[in-house]
Amino acid sequence: MSIFITGDTHAGFRRFRKKTFPQQAGLTKDDYVIICGDFGGVWDGTPRERNWLDWLEAKPFTTLFVSGNHENYDLLSALPVETWNGGKVQRVRPSVVHLMRGQVYEIGGRRFFTMGGASSHDIGDGILDPADPQLKQKCRRLDERGALYRIEHLSWWKEELPGEAEYREARENLEKWGWAVDFIITHCCPTSVQETLGVESCRPDALTDFLEEAARNCRFRHWFFGHYHGDRRVGEKFTLLYQKIAELKEGGAQISLPSG
């Protein structure tokens, strides 16, 4: 079994073409590619989106993803929930699978903890109400000055951050396994790691603080995350991924990245 991990796709799956991901030759549906959030393939339900999901389904491998802050949580929440390899999942396609928050999965004899979500940092000019009769005019004015804004239930969802029930389930599942897993897959990262990255627009929040708790209490081999649009190692046990694809090896991940 082979397992690969990559960062945010934002519904752009061209990195999985044969030319750019030649490792897929010889893979089967028992091999996995894990996306660290901002999958973006469940966004508007258009024919174009469905075609790309069908394209991804036709790939020889199985695609797994955690949620990011740029997901349509209304559409995701409508998908049925089932149990797979010990944790809750939602299937977008038979082999395109959402790994839900606070779950622990056994994959290829290795234990994975997942906790998707993150705070959007491109909303400095506000969240607009789609029912506002002045919406079009407000959007036009904001667009004219290049403002950073989102529209609730169209391009932003409060569910980008977990709710209390999800934090509780995460702690219960970690407790069940004695706070010991092999790998952790998230979208954002623990508060201390985020501070190391030095991204000014990203501030600590309830999720990064929970992940800090997990980092301090968990025994784990390696932690992979996305969100910050870069490819680099952070210390010995954390890897930020964006466009690169890491292959999971017994010792962690095989990937050429600058240290930091």
C-alpha positions in Angstrom: 0.0 0.0 0.0 1.2 3.5 -0.9 0.1 6.7 0.8 0.8 10.2 -0.6 -0.1 13.5 1.1 -0.5 16.9 -0.5 -1.8 20.4 0.3 -4.8 22.6 -0.7 -6.3 21.8 -4.1 -9.1 24.4 -4.2 -10.8 22.2 -6.8 -7.7 22.3 -9.0 -6.8 18.6 -9.4 -4.3 19.0 -12.3 -1.4 18.1 -10.0 -2.8 14.5 -10.2 -2.2 14.3 -14.0 0.1 11.5 -15.0 2.7 13.9 -16.2 2.9 15.7 -12.8 2.2 12.7 -10.6 3.9 9.8 -12.4 4.0 7.8 -9.2 0.3 6.9 -9.8 1.4 4.3 -12.4 0.8 0.9 -10.8 -1.4 2.3 -8.0 -4.8 0.8 -7.2 -7.8 1.9 -5.2 -6.0 0.4 -2.1 -3.5 3.2 -2.4 -4.3 6.7 -1.1 -3.7 10.4 -1.7 -4.6 12.6 1.2 -5.4 16.3 0.8 -4.8 18.5 3.8 -7.9 20.6 3.5 -9.4 23.2 1.1 -10.3 20.3 -1.2 -12.9 22.6 -2.8 -14.4 19.8 -5.0 -17.8 20.1 -3.2 -18.5 23.8 -3.8 -21.3 24.6 -6.3 -22.6 21.3 -7.8 -22.1 22.5 -11.4 -21.6 20.2 -14.3 -17.9 21.3 -14.4 -17.5 20.3 -10.8 -19.1 17.0 -11.3 -16.9 16.3 -14.3 -13.8 17.0 -12.3 -15.0 14.7 -9.5 -15.7 12.0 -12.1 -12.2 12.6 -13.4 -10.8 12.2 -9.9 -12.9 9.0 -9.3 -11.4 7.5 -12.5 -7.9 7.8 -11.1 -6.3 4.5 -10.0 -5.9 5.7 -6.4 -8.4 6.6 -3.7 -8.6 10.3 -2.7 -9.0 11.2 0.9 -9.4 14.8 2.3 -9.9 16.7 5.5 -12.0 19.9 5.3 -10.5 23.4 5.1 -11.9 26.8 5.5 -12.8 27.0 1.8 -15.5 24.2 1.6 -19.2 24.4 1.0 -20.3 23.0 4.4 -24.0 23.1 3.4 -23.3 20.6 0.6 -20.9 18.5 2.8 -23.4 18.3 5.6 -25.9 16.8 3.2 -23.7 13.8 2.5 -24.5 10.6 4.4 -22.1 9.5 7.2 -20.6 6.0 7.4 -17.9 4.3 9.3 -14.7 3.4 7.4 -11.5 2.0 8.9 -12.6 3.0 12.4 -13.7 6.5 11.8 -16.6 8.5 10.3 -16.4 9.5 6.6 -18.6 11.0 3.9 -18.2 9.7 0.3 -18.3 12.3 -2.4 -17.6 9.5 -4.9 -16.9 5.8 -4.1 -13.2 6.6 -4.0 -13.3 10.3 -3.1 -13.8 10.4 0.7 -14.1 13.1 3.3 -12.2 12.2 6.5 -14.3 13.9 9.2 -13.1 15.9 12.2 -11.9 14.3 15.4 -11.6 10.8 13.9 -8.9 8.1 14.2 -8.5 5.8 11.2 -6.4 2.6 10.8 -4.9 2.8 7.3 -2.3 0.3 6.2 -1.5 -0.6 9.7 -0.9 3.0 10.7 -3.1 5.2 12.8 -4.2 8.6 11.5 -5.9 11.4 13.5 -7.8 14.0 11.4 -9.1 17.5 12.4 -10.1 19.6 9.4 -11.0 23.3 9.5 -9.4 26.7 9.8 -10.2 30.4 10.2 -10.4 32.3 6.9 -7.9 35.1 6.7 -9.2 36.6 3.5 -12.3 38.2 5.1 -10.9 41.4 6.5 -13.6 43.5 4.9 -16.4 41.5 6.3 -19.0 38.7 5.7 -22.0 39.8 3.7 -25.6 38.5 4.1 -26.9 37.0 0.9 -30.4 38.2 1.8 -29.3 41.8 1.9 -31.2 43.8 -0.8 -28.1 45.9 -1.3 -25.8 42.9 -1.8 -24.9 43.5 -5.5 -24.1 47.2 -4.9 -22.0 46.4 -1.8 -20.1 43.7 -3.7 -19.5 46.1 -6.6 -18.0 48.7 -4.3 -15.9 46.2 -2.5 -14.6 44.7 -5.7 -13.7 48.1 -7.0 -11.2 48.6 -4.2 -10.0 45.0 -4.2 -11.5 44.3 -0.8 -11.3 40.9 1.0 -14.8 39.8 1.8 -17.0 36.7 1.6 -20.7 36.0 1.4 -22.3 33.7 4.0 -23.5 30.4 2.5 -22.1 31.3 -0.9 -18.4 31.6 -0.2 -18.1 31.4 3.6 -19.5 29.2 6.3 -19.2 29.5 10.1 -18.6 25.7 10.1 -15.1 26.4 8.9 -14.3 26.1 12.6 -15.3 23.0 14.6 -18.2 23.1 17.1 -17.9 22.0 20.7 -19.3 18.5 19.9 -16.5 18.0 17.4 -13.8 19.0 19.9 -15.4 16.7 22.4 -15.5 13.8 20.0 -11.9 14.5 19.0 -10.8 14.3 22.7 -12.8 11.2 23.3 -11.3 9.4 20.3 -7.8 10.4 21.2 -8.4 9.2 24.8 -9.7 5.9 23.4 -6.3 5.4 21.7 -4.3 6.7 24.7 -3.4 9.9 22.8 -1.1 7.9 20.6 -1.3 7.9 16.8 1.2 7.6 14.0 0.2 10.6 11.8 -1.9 13.7 12.2 -3.6 15.3 9.2 -5.1 18.8 9.6 -5.7 22.0 7.6 -4.3 24.6 10.0 -1.7 23.8 12.6 -1.0 24.2 16.4 -0.7 27.8 17.6 3.0 27.5 18.3 3.8 26.2 14.8 1.6 28.9 13.2 3.6 31.5 15.1 6.8 29.9 13.8 5.5 30.3 10.2 5.1 34.1 10.8 2.0 34.5 8.7 0.7 38.0 9.8 -2.8 37.4 8.7 -3.3 34.3 10.8 -4.1 34.6 14.4 -4.6 32.0 17.2 -8.1 30.7 17.6 -10.0 27.9 19.3 -8.9 25.4 16.7 -5.2 26.2 16.6 -5.3 26.2 20.5 -6.9 22.8 20.4 -4.3 21.5 18.0 -1.7 22.9 20.4 -3.2 20.8 23.1 -3.1 17.8 20.8 0.6 18.4 19.9 1.5 18.6 23.6 -0.5 15.6 24.7 -0.2 13.2 21.7 2.5 10.8 20.8 2.8 11.0 17.1 5.4 10.4 14.4 4.6 13.2 12.0 2.0 15.9 11.4 1.0 17.2 8.0 -1.0 20.3 7.3 -1.9 22.8 4.6 -3.7 26.2 4.7 -0.6 28.5 4.6 0.3 28.0 0.9 3.8 26.8 1.2 5.9 23.6 1.2 8.4 23.3 4.0 9.3 21.4 7.1 8.8 23.0 10.5 11.1 21.5 13.0 11.4 17.7 12.9 7.8 16.6 13.3 5.7 19.0 11.2 5.4 19.4 7.4 3.4 22.2 5.6 2.3 21.1 2.2 0.8 23.1 -0.7 1.5 21.9 -4.2 4.1 19.2 -3.5 3.1 15.6 -3.0 4.9 13.7 -0.2 5.1 9.9 -0.1 4.7 8.4 3.3 7.5 6.1 4.2 8.2 4.1 7.3 10.4 6.9 8.7 7.8 9.7 8.0 7.6 11.4 4.6 10.0 11.4 1.7 10.0 15.0 0.3 12.5 17.6 -0.6 11.7 20.7 1.3 13.6 23.6 2.9 13.9 23.3 6.6 12.5 26.0 8.8 
